[in-house]
Amino acid sequence: MVIPSRICCLIFGIICCVTSCKPRKQHTVTRSFYYWKTVYRPTNYELNTLRQLQVRKIYLRLFDVDFDENLKHSIPIAPVRIQGTDTGFEYVPVIFITQKALIALNDTSVLTLAQNICGSAGQLCSQAGIVPHELQIDCDWTAGTKNKYFTLLKVLREQPFMKNKTLSCTIRMNQVKYQKYNGIPPADRGLLMVYGMGNLKTPGARNSILDPADAEDYLKYLRHYPIPADIAFPLFEWCVLFRDQQFRGILHDVTTSEVKESCLFRQKENNLYACLQDTTWHGYKLRANDIVRLEAPSYNDILATAKYSSQQINNTDVNVILFACDSITLKKYSSNEIETIYNSLH
């Protein structure tokens, strides 16, 4: 039987409509925040804000792992001082591992480092009364260090401390886009950090923290990532110093408002401010004509990126983590704005 062409067109149209109208996957969102300071002592304002937002998890940096030049091996350093915890939150210990620490690893030292990491984490958690269900490793591995890093993750999972615990690790945007090149870490979950796509050290006015168009180019590869993905968005800002078109560092503990309001700087264009004289300011030695680039993601950019991210995440349960918990950062956003960011991931 020959089907009339107009009926064929109608059937094809219906198929296309059904396919395009397929509802996106719904997510169960766990509201979370990073806490990234050397002392865990949240203010009443911070705690009240977290409670108001119904935040359930705090991802707490416990210590770094770096290569010790004197000892000639990688060790835990700079442990956090925890001055009280709140039973209303689940705490996830986070360990940051430097590239230098990875490069120094070898077959004989990886077990020792894994034991030291778990031993230090266990001691700090026990002292603070934290019973963790997850350990997160934060490391910006490369194609050259991935084998060492992945071996370390495997050995970590075998440690007694990790029994009945989830092992998660952070993932940078380029590691999602170039999965074959960077490899897939042997972890239970990955935490995609949706920021830092631009080149921080390149002079100019471009925001290196978050650009929605750039983010979408990376995020579209997330739907093919083979392990469950959590996701983190930036609330933070920073001021980047350039001298003679060369990157000189980040001005830590300096806000964009302080630069804008200071008579020491003159706005050149958009987010670029020129220092007017040689001076010492906030402990930094500045020279005339130094350029400070102010970087801060807008609420609209974060929300647009969060909405797009929700379409790419395959797993139904997702931890949505905002970086980071401190009063200066939290006061930049209304509670309604932060609520909307969380809700956009459902």
C-alpha positions in Angstrom: 0.0 0.0 0.0 1.3 3.4 -0.9 1.0 6.0 1.8 0.2 9.5 0.5 3.0 12.0 0.8 1.0 14.4 2.9 0.4 11.6 5.5 4.1 10.8 5.5 4.9 14.4 6.2 2.4 14.5 9.0 3.8 11.3 10.6 7.4 12.7 10.3 6.3 16.0 11.9 4.7 14.1 14.8 7.9 12.1 15.4 10.0 15.2 15.3 7.7 17.0 17.8 7.7 14.1 20.2 11.5 13.8 20.1 12.1 17.6 20.5 9.5 17.8 23.3 11.1 15.0 25.3 11.2 16.3 28.9 14.7 16.9 30.4 15.9 14.7 33.2 14.7 15.8 36.7 17.3 16.1 39.4 17.2 15.7 43.2 19.4 18.5 44.3 21.5 18.6 47.5 22.3 22.2 48.4 26.0 22.5 49.3 28.7 25.1 49.9 32.5 25.0 49.9 34.4 26.3 52.9 37.9 27.1 52.0 39.8 28.9 54.8 42.6 27.9 57.1 40.3 28.2 60.2 36.8 26.8 60.2 34.9 29.3 62.2 31.8 30.5 60.3 30.2 33.7 61.6 26.6 33.8 62.8 25.7 35.5 59.6 27.2 32.7 57.5 25.5 30.0 59.5 22.1 31.7 59.5 22.4 32.2 55.7 23.2 28.5 55.2 20.3 27.5 57.4 17.9 29.8 55.6 19.0 28.4 52.3 18.5 24.8 53.6 22.1 23.9 52.8 22.8 20.3 53.8 26.5 19.8 53.0 29.6 21.7 53.6 32.6 20.7 51.6 35.4 21.5 54.0 39.1 21.8 52.9 41.1 19.9 55.5 44.6 20.3 54.2 46.9 20.5 51.1 49.3 17.9 49.9 52.6 19.4 48.5 56.1 18.3 47.8 58.5 19.1 50.7 61.9 20.1 49.4 63.7 19.1 52.6 62.0 15.7 53.1 62.0 15.0 49.3 58.6 13.6 49.3 54.9 14.8 49.3 53.2 15.4 52.6 50.0 16.9 54.0 50.5 20.6 54.9 48.5 23.6 56.2 45.7 21.7 58.0 42.6 23.6 58.8 41.8 24.5 62.4 38.3 23.5 63.1 36.7 25.5 65.9 33.4 23.7 66.4 31.0 22.0 64.0 27.2 22.1 63.5 25.1 18.9 63.6 22.8 20.5 61.1 25.3 19.9 58.3 27.0 17.0 56.7 30.7 17.7 56.3 32.7 16.4 53.4 36.4 16.6 53.9 38.3 17.9 50.9 42.1 17.4 50.2 43.9 19.6 47.7 46.8 18.0 45.9 49.4 20.1 44.0 51.0 19.3 40.7 54.4 19.2 42.4 53.1 16.5 44.7 51.9 14.4 41.8 55.1 14.8 39.8 57.1 13.6 42.8 55.1 10.4 43.2 56.5 7.0 42.3 55.5 3.4 42.8 57.1 3.2 46.3 55.8 6.5 47.6 52.1 6.3 46.5 51.1 3.9 49.3 52.8 6.0 51.9 51.1 9.2 50.7 47.7 7.5 50.6 48.2 6.3 54.2 49.3 9.8 55.3 46.3 11.4 53.6 43.8 9.0 55.2 45.6 9.1 58.6 45.6 12.9 58.7 42.0 13.2 57.4 40.8 10.6 60.0 42.6 12.4 62.8 41.2 15.8 61.9 37.7 14.5 61.5 37.8 12.6 64.8 39.0 15.6 66.7 36.2 17.7 65.2 33.5 15.1 65.7 33.0 14.7 62.0 31.8 11.3 60.7 32.3 11.6 56.9 30.4 9.6 54.3 32.6 11.0 51.5 36.1 12.1 50.8 36.8 14.5 48.0 40.2 15.0 46.3 40.8 18.3 44.5 43.6 18.1 41.9 44.0 19.6 38.5 45.7 16.6 36.9 47.1 16.7 33.4 47.7 14.1 30.7 51.2 13.8 32.0 50.3 13.2 35.6 47.0 11.3 35.2 48.5 7.8 35.6 50.1 8.8 38.9 47.0 10.5 40.0 44.7 7.7 39.1 47.0 5.2 40.8 46.8 7.3 44.0 43.0 7.4 43.8 42.9 3.6 43.5 45.2 3.1 46.5 43.2 5.6 48.5 40.1 3.6 47.9 41.8 0.5 49.5 42.6 2.3 52.8 40.6 1.3 55.9 39.5 5.0 56.3 37.6 4.7 53.0 35.5 1.7 54.0 31.8 2.4 53.2 32.7 5.9 52.0 32.3 7.6 48.6 35.4 8.8 46.9 34.8 11.9 44.7 37.2 14.1 42.9 37.1 17.5 41.2 37.0 17.8 37.5 38.0 20.8 35.4 36.1 21.9 32.4 38.9 20.9 29.9 39.0 17.4 31.5 35.3 16.9 30.6 35.7 18.3 27.0 38.9 16.3 26.3 38.0 13.0 28.1 40.1 10.7 25.9 43.2 12.9 26.4 42.7 13.5 30.2 41.2 10.1 31.1 38.4 9.3 33.5 39.4 9.2 37.2 38.6 6.0 39.1 36.3 7.7 41.5 32.6 7.1 42.5 31.6 10.7 41.6 33.1 13.7 39.8 32.6 17.3 40.8 32.7 19.6 37.8 34.0 23.0 38.6 32.2 25.4 36.3 34.7 28.2 36.4 38.2 29.1 35.4 37.8 28.5 31.7 39.6 31.7 30.6 43.3 32.1 30.8 43.9 33.9 34.1 47.4 35.1 33.1 46.4 36.6 29.7 46.2 40.4 29.9 43.1 42.2 28.6 39.5 42.7 29.9 38.2 39.2 29.5 36.7 37.6 32.6 38.6 34.4 33.3 36.2 33.1 36.0 33.0 32.5 34.0 31.7 33.2 30.5 28.4 31.5 29.7 29.2 31.0 26.0 32.5 29.4 26.8 30.9 27.3 29.5 28.4 25.8 27.2 31.1 24.8 24.8 32.5 22.6 27.6 29.3 21.6 29.3 27.8 19.9 26.3 30.3 17.1 26.8 29.1 16.4 30.3 26.2 14.3 29.2 28.7 11.7 27.9 30.8 11.6 31.1 30.8 8.0 32.4 30.7 8.7 36.2 28.0 10.6 38.1 28.6 14.3 38.1 28.1 16.9 40.8 28.6 20.5 39.9 30.1 23.7 41.4 29.5 27.4 40.5 31.5 30.5 41.5 30.2 33.2 43.7 33.6 34.6 44.3 35.5 37.5 42.8 39.1 38.4 42.5 41.5 41.2 41.4 44.3 40.2 39.0 47.5 42.2 38.8 49.5 42.8 35.6 52.7 44.7 35.1 54.1 45.5 31.7 51.5 43.1 30.2 52.8 40.3 32.4 50.7 38.4 35.0 52.0 39.2 38.5 49.4 37.4 40.7 46.0 37.7 42.4 45.5 40.4 45.0 44.1 38.1 47.8 41.7 39.6 50.3 41.2 42.7 48.1 37.6 43.2 46.8 36.6 44.7 43.5 34.7 47.4 45.4 37.9 48.5 47.2 39.7 49.0 43.9 36.8 50.9 42.4 36.5 53.2 45.4 40.2 53.8 45.9 41.7 57.1 44.7 44.9 55.1 43.8 43.3 53.7 40.7 41.7 55.1 37.5 39.4 53.1 35.3 40.8 52.5 31.9 38.1 50.4 30.3 35.4 48.1 31.6 37.0 46.0 34.3 40.6 47.3 33.9 42.0 49.8 36.5 45.4 51.5 36.3 47.5 52.3 39.4 48.4 56.0 39.5 51.6 55.9 41.5 54.2 53.7 43.2 52.7 52.7 46.5 52.1 49.9 49.0 48.5 49.0 49.3 46.9 46.1 51.3 50.5 44.9 51.7 51.2 44.8 48.0 53.9 46.8 46.4 52.3 48.5 43.3 53.9 50.6 40.6 52.4 53.4 38.6 50.7 52.0 35.4 50.2 48.6 36.9 46.9 47.2 35.7 44.3 45.5 38.0 41.7 43.4 36.3 38.5 43.1 38.3 36.7 39.7 37.8 33.3 38.7 39.2 30.7 36.5 37.6 27.3 38.2 37.4 24.2 36.6 38.8 22.6 36.4 35.4 25.7 34.6 34.0 25.7 32.1 36.9 22.0 31.4 36.5 22.2 31.0 32.7 25.1 28.6 33.1 23.3 26.6 35.8 20.2 26.2 33.7 22.3 24.9 30.8 24.2 22.6 33.1 20.9 21.1 34.3 20.2 19.9 30.7 23.5 18.1 30.5 23.6 16.2 33.8 22.6 12.5 33.3 22.5 11.4 36.9 19.3 12.1 38.8 20.9 13.0 42.2 23.3 15.9 42.1 25.2 17.9 44.7 25.2 21.6 43.7 28.1 23.4 45.4 28.6 27.1 45.6 32.1 28.5 46.1 32.5 29.7 48.7 31.0 30.3 52.1 32.2 33.7 53.5 30.3 36.8 54.5 31.8 39.1 51.9 30.8 36.7 49.1 27.3 35.9 50.5 26.4 39.5 50.9 26.8 40.1 47.2 23.7 38.0 46.5 20.2 38.0 47.8 18.8 34.8 49.4 16.3 34.7 46.5 19.1 34.8 43.9 21.0 31.9 45.5 17.7 29.9 45.9 17.0 30.4 42.2 20.5 29.1 41.3 19.9 26.0 43.3 16.3 25.5 42.0 17.5 25.9 38.3 19.2 22.5 38.7 16.0 20.5 39.5 
